[in-house]
Amino acid sequence: MKNWIAVRLVKWGAKKLDGYKTIIGGIGLILSGVVGLIGLLWPDTGLPPMELEQAMTTISGGLVAIGIGHKGDKLTKAVQASANEQ
């Protein structure tokens, strides 16, 4: 019974976040890179340091994820509009 409730809650949450999951993941990657840079610049803060290249790669990966998610949403809307015309 608990498993059934958990599955229903996760499915409901995923449907509510549909279209935002990629953006949330991209923002998370960007923030992870920023935290790594802060840890590199100020090591006494207790944040985990990252190498500069790794932090910049993480930030750019977040930007790419946001861009790909936006492009995917545009393509989905275009396909749906095309299907409705026919």
HELIX and SHEET records of a PDB file:
HELIX    1   1 LYS A    2  LYS A   16  1                                  15    
HELIX    2   2 LYS A   21  LEU A   41  1                                  21    
HELIX    3   3 PRO A   43  THR A   45  5                                   3    
HELIX    4   4 LEU A   52  GLU A   85  1                                  34    
END                                                                             
